[in-house]
Amino acid sequence: MLGEDREALLNRLLPLVARWARASSEAIIQRWRELSWTLGQQVRVEVGGEVIEGLAEAVAEDGALVVGGRRVIAGDVTRVRPA
């Protein structure tokens, strides 16, 4: 894919972009959940000066990550590996 010329790459990507542009919010969030590496993992989220650690439980309907019962809209998420 990266070895293709730009026009060929664009021709392959445009139908995919169009498909997701037509998709419902529910379909987008569901696919996001299916592809998320964070769900079910222990994570650490740094938001400004605050650190939240816990289980990544869900992706909310608005796209927020739910960690330890708290909604996180933005932040740096890293997986916490067991010691």
C-alpha beads as a LAMMPS data file, in Angstrom:
LAMMPS data file: protein, C-alpha beads

83 atoms
82 bonds

1 atom types
1 bond types

-500.0 500.0 xlo xhi
-500.0 500.0 ylo yhi
-500.0 500.0 zlo zhi

Masses

1 110.0

Atoms # bond

1 1 1 0.000 0.000 0.000
2 1 1 2.724 2.512 0.920
3 1 1 4.704 1.590 -2.182
4 1 1 1.791 2.641 -4.414
5 1 1 1.700 5.964 -6.149
6 1 1 -0.514 8.571 -4.513
7 1 1 -3.332 8.338 -7.029
8 1 1 -3.619 4.558 -6.694
9 1 1 -3.559 4.839 -2.915
10 1 1 -6.230 7.539 -2.973
11 1 1 -8.397 5.419 -5.278
12 1 1 -8.228 2.584 -2.743
13 1 1 -8.927 4.797 0.277
14 1 1 -11.786 6.937 -1.048
15 1 1 -14.412 4.142 -1.067
16 1 1 -13.487 3.256 2.526
17 1 1 -13.756 6.865 3.653
18 1 1 -17.103 7.203 1.859
19 1 1 -18.392 4.011 3.517
20 1 1 -17.563 5.248 7.024
21 1 1 -18.907 8.735 6.231
22 1 1 -22.300 7.107 5.522
23 1 1 -22.194 4.800 8.549
24 1 1 -24.334 5.412 11.611
25 1 1 -22.748 6.589 14.844
26 1 1 -23.671 3.245 16.396
27 1 1 -21.840 1.310 13.670
28 1 1 -18.737 3.481 14.055
29 1 1 -18.653 3.104 17.851
30 1 1 -19.254 -0.661 17.587
31 1 1 -16.352 -1.080 15.163
32 1 1 -14.184 1.122 17.391
33 1 1 -14.966 -1.184 20.320
34 1 1 -14.134 -4.275 18.245
35 1 1 -10.736 -2.882 17.250
36 1 1 -9.780 -1.295 20.580
37 1 1 -6.684 -2.838 22.196
38 1 1 -7.441 -1.055 25.474
39 1 1 -10.772 -2.615 26.424
40 1 1 -10.392 -5.203 29.155
41 1 1 -6.836 -4.052 29.911
42 1 1 -5.383 -2.298 32.929
43 1 1 -4.431 1.192 31.754
44 1 1 -2.935 4.412 33.007
45 1 1 -4.320 7.683 31.681
46 1 1 -2.486 10.967 32.132
47 1 1 -4.783 13.968 31.838
48 1 1 -2.978 17.201 32.542
49 1 1 -1.528 16.679 36.017
50 1 1 -3.946 13.898 36.941
51 1 1 -3.329 10.159 36.602
52 1 1 -6.164 7.651 36.386
53 1 1 -5.403 3.939 36.631
54 1 1 -7.871 1.122 36.246
55 1 1 -9.599 -1.269 33.917
56 1 1 -10.549 0.108 30.504
57 1 1 -14.181 -0.935 30.712
58 1 1 -15.926 0.548 27.700
59 1 1 -16.076 3.059 24.900
60 1 1 -19.101 5.249 25.599
61 1 1 -21.555 6.283 22.882
62 1 1 -19.778 9.644 22.565
63 1 1 -16.352 7.997 22.227
64 1 1 -15.176 8.557 25.802
65 1 1 -13.060 5.781 27.307
66 1 1 -14.456 4.506 30.604
67 1 1 -11.609 3.672 33.003
68 1 1 -12.397 2.439 36.492
69 1 1 -15.882 3.920 36.233
70 1 1 -14.620 7.340 35.106
71 1 1 -15.177 8.821 31.671
72 1 1 -12.015 10.006 29.944
73 1 1 -12.448 12.293 26.952
74 1 1 -8.768 13.014 26.289
75 1 1 -5.409 11.972 27.678
76 1 1 -2.368 9.788 27.143
77 1 1 -3.336 6.140 27.595
78 1 1 -0.774 3.430 28.254
79 1 1 -1.260 -0.213 29.088
80 1 1 -0.152 -1.230 32.580
81 1 1 1.614 -4.569 32.279
82 1 1 1.441 -6.960 35.224
83 1 1 4.596 -7.005 37.334

Bonds

1 1 1 2
2 1 2 3
3 1 3 4
4 1 4 5
5 1 5 6
6 1 6 7
7 1 7 8
8 1 8 9
9 1 9 10
10 1 10 11
11 1 11 12
12 1 12 13
13 1 13 14
14 1 14 15
15 1 15 16
16 1 16 17
17 1 17 18
18 1 18 19
19 1 19 20
20 1 20 21
21 1 21 22
22 1 22 23
23 1 23 24
24 1 24 25
25 1 25 26
26 1 26 27
27 1 27 28
28 1 28 29
29 1 29 30
30 1 30 31
31 1 31 32
32 1 32 33
33 1 33 34
34 1 34 35
35 1 35 36
36 1 36 37
37 1 37 38
38 1 38 39
39 1 39 40
40 1 40 41
41 1 41 42
42 1 42 43
43 1 43 44
44 1 44 45
45 1 45 46
46 1 46 47
47 1 47 48
48 1 48 49
49 1 49 50
50 1 50 51
51 1 51 52
52 1 52 53
53 1 53 54
54 1 54 55
55 1 55 56
56 1 56 57
57 1 57 58
58 1 58 59
59 1 59 60
60 1 60 61
61 1 61 62
62 1 62 63
63 1 63 64
64 1 64 65
65 1 65 66
66 1 66 67
67 1 67 68
68 1 68 69
69 1 69 70
70 1 70 71
71 1 71 72
72 1 72 73
73 1 73 74
74 1 74 75
75 1 75 76
76 1 76 77
77 1 77 78
78 1 78 79
79 1 79 80
80 1 80 81
81 1 81 82
82 1 82 83
